[in-house]
């Protein structure tokens, strides 16, 4: 996996404040409290600003299917990255199965947390499943 460099928050704030509409794309939000923090920070910067959440939830089966389509690439990468760990690494199929279980669990957890609609999220949240 690729590690992303740290984000310069002041640069992001400056860029966001120069626009009428600010959108943030997040691939997975493991904790709804992070959204609450973002909403509070936006309010702290611009009291008139309103942050809304459009939660795009892809059926995990579609994600898994896409990943399996690149299985040959994954196998080559897996073999390359585990050449010096012969015998220690789990089979690729086990990794795919574990990843599928994790992805389904994460999707369910996020949907359940958002369904509770904490007070700070009411009127700001829309989930779209595809």
Helices and strands as residue ranges (DSSP letters): H 9-17, H 32-45, E 53-57, H 60-69, H 71-81, G 83-85, H 92-115, G 119-121, E 125-129
